[in-house]
Amino acid sequence: MTSPTDDLQTVRDYLRYACTRFADPSLYFGHGTDNVWDEAVQLVMRSLQLPLENNTVFLDARLTREERSLVLARIERRVSDRVPLAYLLGEAWFMGMPFRVDERVLVPRSPLGELLENELQPWLGDRPVQRILDLCTGSGCIGIGAAHVFQDATVELSDISGEAIAVANDNIRMHELSDRVSAIQSDLFASLEGRYDVILSNPPYVDAEDMADMPDEYRHEPALGLAAGKDGLEIAHRILADAADYLTDDGLLIVEVGNSQAALEEAYPELPFTWLAFSQGGEGVFLLFAQDLKNWRSGQ
Ligand SMILES: C[S@@+](CC[C@H](N)C(=O)[O-])C[C@H]1O[C@@H](n2cnc3c(N)ncnc32)[C@H](O)[C@@H]1O
């Protein structure tokens, strides 16, 4: 029996076919790429273990039978089941580095990556960074990214989910950082000890209304990584209440709250949030100094 895809032979053919299938208007691009072409290139090239850059030399190369089945199956699952590309590939790119991911963790996409690429400047100034916490770490992408930037620091990755901790540990091994990066299962600060120079966090912050309206792609991600109560602030409230006890005297707290920014500002009019700007997209990330948190708590 023949099938319409029997004529597809070359890398170029599969890229073209993926673009046509991904033109389906109900597909949502929110997990690393934001357009049909980039999604098609990543799916086809990475399924074939080919580089994403400088790959035009392969455009006329033919796929083997096994490669054809693999690429076609992944295109089908992306379109019919709305599975995010990163889960199909088992990898995602963050700060230009690969991370292992699957449905146990969110797909990395936090704007905190851009902040780390800028070495947390100008906010960090000349403060020494010896110890960093990535709270609510998921795949470990933010903390591992921080370890690459601050090469003399030790980094702890923590998450309430044992499944996320298993993925984070895989990524620590893959990045060969076991000597100074560790993963700890903890309900926020409950199992953590000591003080950190920098606490970075991309916690769950989606409010109930946005959870109900999410495109199907997000339903493949663990709800524990997204949902944060009616106003999206359930976890942020707890972080703000305790962070001062886990920061050094001139430590920094940097937390992403996305669309919940307005609700947070309304809930804490007396906290001097600095809302950070990003050139590569993203919003709703605040920075507070340890002293701000201490002053606020002592005034309560
Ligand atoms: C938005 S995801 C972010 C993952 C990762 N930081 C990233 O940027 O890709 C939030 C993570 O917080 C974790 N989490 C949810 N509630 C938590 C809690 N009470 N304590 C610690 N981690 C929690 C979830 O398991 C999930 O991995």
The ligand as an ORCA input file, in Angstrom:
! r2SCAN-3c Opt
* xyz 0 1
  C       8.133     26.399     36.449
  S       8.941     24.868     36.843
  C      10.586     25.454     36.563
  C      11.624     24.447     36.320
  C      12.989     25.065     35.954
  N      13.456     25.974     36.979
  C      12.947     25.767     34.614
  O      13.096     26.992     34.565
  O      12.778     25.076     33.589
  C       8.746     24.846     38.571
  C       9.341     23.688     39.353
  O       8.991     23.894     40.729
  C       8.781     22.651     41.355
  N       7.989     22.871     42.567
  C       6.645     23.012     42.685
  N       6.304     23.200     43.982
  C       7.459     23.194     44.695
  C       7.765     23.323     46.076
  N       6.803     23.511     46.996
  N       9.059     23.239     46.463
  C      10.045     23.038     45.540
  N       9.815     22.888     44.212
  C       8.531     22.979     43.798
  C       8.115     21.811     40.290
  O       8.294     20.441     40.552
  C       8.834     22.296     39.011
  O       9.922     21.463     38.699
*
